[in-house]
Amino acid sequence: MALLGIESFKEMSAAKKYQWHKVAENIGSIAWQQNDMCVVEVAGKKISLAKYGDQLFAFAHKCPHAGGTLTEGVLDAAGHVICPLHRYKFELNKGRNVSGEGYYLKVYAVECRPDGIYIGFEEKGFLHWL
C-alpha cells in the first residue's frame, strides 16, 4: 500500500462531499419574505435562504456576533446580508464579514435541480482538519 504525500491529502480534501437535503419543490413554492429571505428547517436545523439576482444562497439562521436573526435583516445592493442588530455585513457566497469585525457566517451549498431545491451539509471525514 503506497502512502500519500501531504499534497495528495490536500487535493483529496479539496473535493468536498455533501449530504443533500431537499427543502422545496421549486423557488415559487418557498414562502419568501419581502426582503427575499426566508427560514427553512433542514435536518432539525434552521437555515436562512436568500434570493439575490438569479441565485439562491443558504447560510446560518443567526448572526455569529450576537445571535441576531439574519432573515429579519436586509440584503444590500452589493449582495450582502446585513444583521438587524448591529448592521454587520456578510458575503452571501463565502460568509466573509465585510464590515470589518472579523466574524464569519456559516454558509451552505445550494443546488437547484429539476426535482427541487437542495441544501448541502458538508460531510466531515477523518481528515476534516486538513
C-alpha positions in Angstrom: 0.0 0.0 0.0 1.5 3.3 -1.1 1.4 6.3 1.3 0.1 9.6 0.0 2.1 12.8 0.5 0.6 15.9 2.1 -0.2 17.5 -1.3 -2.3 14.4 -2.2 -4.2 14.7 1.1 -4.9 18.4 0.3 -6.2 17.5 -3.1 -8.5 14.9 -1.6 -9.8 17.3 1.0 -10.5 19.9 -1.7 -13.1 17.7 -3.2 -15.9 18.3 -0.7 -18.7 15.9 -0.2 -22.1 16.9 0.9 -25.2 15.4 2.4 -28.0 16.9 0.3 -31.5 17.7 1.8 -34.5 18.8 -0.3 -36.1 21.9 1.0 -38.6 22.8 -1.7 -40.1 21.7 -4.9 -39.1 24.9 -6.7 -38.3 28.6 -6.0 -42.0 29.5 -6.3 -43.0 27.1 -3.5 -40.9 28.9 -0.9 -42.6 31.4 1.4 -40.3 34.3 0.7 -40.5 37.4 2.9 -40.5 40.9 1.3 -36.7 41.1 1.8 -36.2 38.0 -0.4 -35.2 35.8 2.5 -36.8 33.0 4.5 -36.1 30.3 7.1 -36.2 26.6 6.2 -35.7 23.7 8.6 -33.2 21.2 7.4 -32.3 18.0 9.4 -33.6 19.7 12.5 -31.6 22.9 11.9 -32.9 26.4 11.0 -31.2 27.7 7.8 -31.6 31.0 6.1 -32.3 31.2 2.4 -31.8 34.3 0.3 -32.6 35.2 -3.3 -30.1 37.6 -4.8 -30.2 38.2 -8.5 -30.8 34.8 -10.2 -29.0 32.8 -7.4 -30.0 31.2 -4.1 -27.8 31.3 -1.0 -28.1 29.3 2.2 -26.5 30.5 5.5 -26.7 30.3 9.2 -30.0 31.4 10.8 -28.3 33.5 13.5 -25.5 36.1 13.2 -22.2 34.9 14.6 -21.7 38.1 16.5 -24.7 38.5 18.8 -27.2 36.0 17.5 -29.5 38.3 15.5 -32.0 36.6 13.2 -30.5 37.2 9.8 -33.7 36.9 7.9 -35.0 39.9 9.8 -32.2 41.9 8.2 -31.8 43.1 4.7 -29.9 42.3 1.5 -27.9 45.2 0.2 -27.3 46.2 -3.4 -23.9 44.5 -3.3 -25.3 41.1 -2.3 -24.5 41.2 1.4 -26.8 40.1 4.2 -27.0 42.7 6.9 -27.7 41.7 10.5 -30.6 43.6 12.0 -28.9 44.0 15.4 -25.6 45.7 14.8 -25.6 46.0 11.0 -22.7 43.6 10.4 -22.5 42.7 6.7 -21.6 39.2 5.3 -20.9 37.9 1.8 -23.7 35.5 0.8 -21.4 33.1 -1.0 -18.4 32.9 1.4 -19.7 34.2 4.7 -16.9 36.7 5.0 -17.6 39.7 7.2 -17.2 42.8 5.0 -17.8 45.5 7.6 -14.5 44.8 9.4 -15.4 43.0 12.6 -13.7 39.7 11.6 -16.7 37.3 12.0 -17.5 34.5 9.6 -21.0 33.4 8.7 -21.6 29.7 8.2 -22.7 29.1 4.6 -24.1 26.1 2.9 -24.1 24.7 -0.7 -27.4 25.1 -2.6 -28.4 23.3 -5.8 -31.5 23.9 -7.9 -32.3 20.6 -9.5 -35.1 19.5 -11.8 -36.9 17.8 -8.9 -36.3 20.6 -6.3 -34.1 22.9 -4.2 -31.4 21.2 -2.1 -29.1 22.4 0.6 -25.9 20.5 1.2 -24.2 19.9 4.6 -20.5 19.3 4.2 -19.6 15.8 5.3 -16.7 15.9 7.8 -14.5 12.9 7.4 -11.4 11.5 9.1 -9.1 14.3 7.7 -11.5 17.2 8.0 -8.8 19.4 9.7 -6.5 19.4 6.6 
